Amino acid sequence: MSFTTESTATAPSLEANVLARALHAAFLRLPPKLQARCVVPPTGDAAIDQPVLVEADNGCDHYRGVVVAGERDQDGRWLLDDAFTLLSLDHDDGPDAALIVCHGWNCHADRI
């Protein structure tokens, strides 16, 4: 089963809007070397970035963020059952963003 982040069915939630703006600001503070790892840099617009909640299958950990790299289907939707890179603020390194490699076959991702 493939999970995707793109959907025009619902408007972004308030949480998604706040997170998208915060991630865009944090992305701009990243060193150029880390910014370059973001194939699709965040825009700050939740309708475009489409923030997701990613949780380990066993529930031991979770992250909120936007997908910035990974495989896409022919329609351009992220394939979240494969490995992908998440830009997140959910870590212990302060207000700066971190890039987290997620293995889709070992986690569940839902749009926020």
Backbone bond lengths (Angstrom), bond angles and torsions (degrees), N, CA, C in turn:
res aa  C-N    CA-C-N  psi(-1)  N-CA   C-N-CA  omega(-1)  CA-C   N-CA-C  phi
1 M - - - 1.435 - - 1.519 108.77 -
2 S 1.334 117.85 136.24 1.453 122.98 177.65 1.516 110.38 -103.69
3 F 1.312 115.93 135.33 1.453 121.15 172.70 1.518 106.25 -102.91
4 T 1.314 117.50 140.55 1.449 120.33 178.85 1.517 110.13 -124.92
5 T 1.318 116.25 156.07 1.458 120.00 179.82 1.513 111.67 -96.64
6 E 1.323 118.96 -20.27 1.449 120.78 -175.82 1.520 111.13 -88.77
7 S 1.314 115.18 132.79 1.454 120.89 176.14 1.518 107.87 -162.40
8 T 1.314 117.05 135.63 1.451 120.66 177.80 1.525 110.61 -99.70
9 A 1.316 118.17 4.44 1.459 121.96 -174.52 1.524 112.77 -71.69
10 T 1.328 118.25 -34.12 1.454 119.83 -176.53 1.522 110.67 -131.53
11 A 1.325 115.26 148.46 1.466 120.51 175.91 1.526 108.96 -75.03
12 P 1.327 117.35 151.88 1.472 119.75 178.41 1.529 111.23 -61.11
13 S 1.317 115.42 144.30 1.460 121.40 177.68 1.529 109.64 -73.69
14 L 1.321 116.73 165.72 1.458 121.41 175.69 1.528 109.92 -59.32
15 E 1.333 116.54 -42.37 1.471 120.82 178.47 1.526 110.65 -59.50
16 A 1.338 116.90 -43.03 1.465 121.04 179.83 1.527 110.74 -63.80
17 N 1.333 117.36 -40.93 1.469 120.77 179.36 1.521 111.46 -63.69
18 V 1.333 116.53 -46.11 1.469 120.88 179.94 1.525 110.18 -63.10
19 L 1.328 116.91 -44.77 1.467 121.41 -179.49 1.523 111.20 -63.97
20 A 1.327 117.91 -43.39 1.466 121.10 -179.33 1.526 111.07 -60.46
21 R 1.326 117.27 -43.06 1.465 120.36 178.58 1.531 111.35 -65.70
22 A 1.331 116.40 -42.53 1.474 120.26 179.95 1.526 111.16 -64.75
23 L 1.330 117.08 -39.64 1.468 120.07 179.78 1.520 111.55 -68.63
24 H 1.320 117.12 -36.87 1.467 119.87 177.69 1.527 109.91 -62.53
25 A 1.331 116.59 -46.33 1.466 120.83 178.94 1.528 110.71 -61.97
26 A 1.325 117.48 -42.58 1.470 121.35 179.58 1.523 110.87 -67.41
27 F 1.339 117.32 -37.05 1.471 121.50 177.67 1.534 109.87 -59.20
28 L 1.330 116.65 -42.34 1.467 120.60 -178.32 1.527 112.53 -64.97
29 R 1.339 117.28 -21.35 1.474 121.43 177.80 1.531 112.38 -88.17
30 L 1.322 118.18 -10.77 1.462 120.72 179.70 1.527 110.88 -67.78
31 P 1.327 116.69 149.41 1.464 119.44 173.93 1.534 109.61 -63.22
32 P 1.331 117.42 150.25 1.469 121.07 -178.73 1.528 113.83 -52.34
33 K 1.323 117.20 -35.05 1.470 120.56 -179.58 1.535 111.26 -62.12
34 L 1.344 117.16 -39.85 1.463 120.53 177.87 1.522 111.05 -76.68
35 Q 1.326 117.60 -37.01 1.468 119.76 176.62 1.529 110.62 -58.55
36 A 1.323 116.53 -37.22 1.466 121.05 -178.40 1.526 112.37 -64.58
37 R 1.318 117.53 -22.62 1.472 120.62 178.71 1.524 112.02 -76.28
38 C 1.323 117.06 -10.33 1.463 122.10 178.97 1.525 108.01 -90.52
39 V 1.313 116.92 97.81 1.460 121.79 -178.96 1.530 109.93 -60.37
40 V 1.316 116.56 -37.17 1.462 122.89 176.54 1.526 107.06 -122.86
41 P 1.338 117.56 94.70 1.462 120.34 -178.77 1.531 111.53 -63.43
42 P 1.317 117.44 147.65 1.461 119.82 178.80 1.526 110.94 -68.37
43 T 1.329 115.28 145.08 1.461 121.56 -178.08 1.524 112.07 -99.38
44 G 1.331 117.16 -19.28 1.457 121.11 -173.66 1.510 112.48 91.98
45 D 1.326 117.86 -3.72 1.461 123.81 179.05 1.529 107.87 -103.68
46 A 1.330 116.79 113.24 1.468 121.12 -175.90 1.521 112.70 -62.90
47 A 1.321 118.00 -26.55 1.467 119.97 178.43 1.527 111.17 -69.42
48 I 1.327 116.52 -27.38 1.468 120.92 178.45 1.526 110.49 -92.39
49 D 1.337 116.69 -49.83 1.463 121.39 -176.40 1.525 112.15 -71.90
50 Q 1.306 117.77 -33.43 1.456 125.42 178.67 1.531 113.19 49.83
51 P 1.315 117.10 75.11 1.466 122.23 179.52 1.531 112.60 -55.84
52 V 1.334 114.35 146.10 1.459 121.14 -179.38 1.524 110.62 -129.93
53 L 1.302 114.88 157.86 1.459 123.01 171.14 1.518 105.90 -106.76
54 V 1.326 116.41 123.04 1.465 122.03 -179.84 1.517 107.38 -113.63
55 E 1.331 116.33 127.97 1.461 120.71 -178.42 1.519 109.68 -129.88
56 A 1.318 115.78 136.95 1.466 120.46 176.01 1.520 109.11 -60.44
57 D 1.321 116.37 146.08 1.468 120.77 -179.00 1.519 112.61 -55.31
58 N 1.325 117.11 -34.67 1.464 119.35 -178.59 1.529 112.07 -88.39
59 G 1.345 117.69 3.34 1.452 122.08 176.28 1.520 115.10 75.87
60 C 1.324 118.27 8.55 1.465 120.93 -175.23 1.525 113.60 -75.50
61 D 1.331 118.67 -19.19 1.455 120.68 -176.79 1.519 109.37 -155.87
62 H 1.327 116.00 156.13 1.459 120.78 176.22 1.526 109.88 -153.15
63 Y 1.328 115.19 156.56 1.454 122.61 179.15 1.523 109.03 -140.83
64 R 1.330 116.23 147.27 1.457 122.54 171.28 1.521 106.52 -112.36
65 G 1.318 116.82 136.46 1.451 119.14 179.44 1.507 112.08 178.93
66 V 1.320 115.51 -164.58 1.462 121.36 176.51 1.525 108.70 -123.05
67 V 1.320 115.36 143.57 1.458 121.26 178.31 1.526 107.49 -75.26
68 V 1.325 116.19 129.89 1.461 121.13 -178.08 1.527 112.75 -120.98
69 A 1.330 117.27 -7.42 1.468 120.55 177.51 1.521 108.94 -162.03
70 G 1.312 115.44 150.47 1.452 121.85 178.78 1.516 110.19 149.20
71 E 1.295 114.93 -173.91 1.464 121.03 179.38 1.526 109.79 -83.55
72 R 1.332 115.14 148.71 1.462 121.63 177.64 1.518 109.71 -126.22
73 D 1.335 115.60 156.20 1.460 118.99 175.35 1.529 109.44 -83.90
74 Q 1.329 117.28 -178.85 1.461 121.28 -176.08 1.532 112.75 -64.33
75 D 1.338 117.36 -18.67 1.461 121.45 177.82 1.531 112.30 -93.51
76 G 1.326 117.17 1.37 1.453 121.09 178.19 1.515 114.70 88.60
77 R 1.329 118.85 5.48 1.468 121.85 178.66 1.530 109.40 -81.75
78 W 1.337 114.77 140.09 1.461 119.55 178.14 1.522 110.17 -63.21
79 L 1.319 116.38 137.52 1.463 122.30 174.42 1.527 107.28 -94.50
80 L 1.309 115.57 100.92 1.454 120.07 -173.58 1.521 113.70 -89.96
81 D 1.328 117.15 8.08 1.460 119.13 172.43 1.533 109.83 -98.12
82 D 1.329 116.12 6.44 1.450 123.60 174.77 1.538 106.80 -114.85
83 A 1.293 118.87 179.42 1.467 120.88 177.55 1.528 109.19 -71.20
84 F 1.335 116.64 140.17 1.455 121.62 177.12 1.522 108.57 -148.06
85 T 1.332 116.04 163.42 1.456 121.44 179.92 1.518 108.92 -109.87
86 L 1.325 114.90 130.64 1.460 122.54 -178.50 1.517 108.92 -111.34
87 L 1.325 117.11 133.63 1.448 122.21 170.90 1.521 106.36 -93.76
88 S 1.322 117.10 122.22 1.459 121.32 -171.87 1.521 111.34 -139.53
89 L 1.321 114.88 156.12 1.462 121.94 171.44 1.521 110.81 -105.38
90 D 1.324 117.80 0.59 1.470 123.72 -176.75 1.526 110.96 -86.01
91 H 1.338 115.96 79.63 1.460 120.84 178.42 1.521 107.14 -161.05
92 D 1.278 118.08 -179.75 1.467 121.91 -174.79 1.528 113.72 -98.56
93 D 1.330 117.51 16.95 1.465 120.59 -175.91 1.525 113.05 -97.81
94 G 1.315 119.02 22.79 1.451 121.67 178.94 1.516 112.49 85.62
95 P 1.345 117.40 -154.28 1.459 121.15 -173.15 1.524 114.59 -81.80
96 D 1.326 117.03 1.39 1.460 119.50 -179.54 1.518 111.57 -85.44
97 A 1.309 114.14 150.13 1.462 120.36 -179.07 1.530 110.87 -74.75
98 A 1.319 114.75 154.86 1.461 121.74 175.21 1.519 108.28 -128.88
99 L 1.314 115.99 148.38 1.462 121.45 174.00 1.518 107.90 -95.83
100 I 1.318 115.46 127.69 1.457 121.14 -176.52 1.522 108.43 -123.35
101 V 1.314 116.83 124.55 1.459 120.74 175.90 1.521 107.94 -84.63
102 C 1.325 115.90 122.46 1.467 122.29 179.88 1.520 108.81 -110.27
103 H 1.289 116.23 138.09 1.459 121.72 177.26 1.519 107.34 -102.74
104 G 1.322 115.22 101.98 1.460 122.08 -172.85 1.510 114.78 -55.05
105 W 1.319 117.76 -28.04 1.457 120.46 -179.94 1.533 110.91 -73.83
106 N 1.344 117.18 -7.52 1.444 120.94 -177.87 1.530 111.97 -125.22
107 C 1.348 116.32 21.16 1.461 119.32 179.24 1.524 109.99 -154.73
108 H 1.304 115.39 172.57 1.445 122.81 178.45 1.526 107.46 -124.11
109 A 1.324 118.47 134.35 1.459 121.98 -179.75 1.520 109.70 -125.33
110 D 1.322 116.02 133.41 1.457 123.23 177.53 1.505 109.49 -132.31
111 R 1.315 116.41 144.85 1.466 121.46 175.92 1.521 109.17 -66.02
112 I 1.331 116.32 139.34 1.473 121.14 178.47 1.514 107.83 -80.98
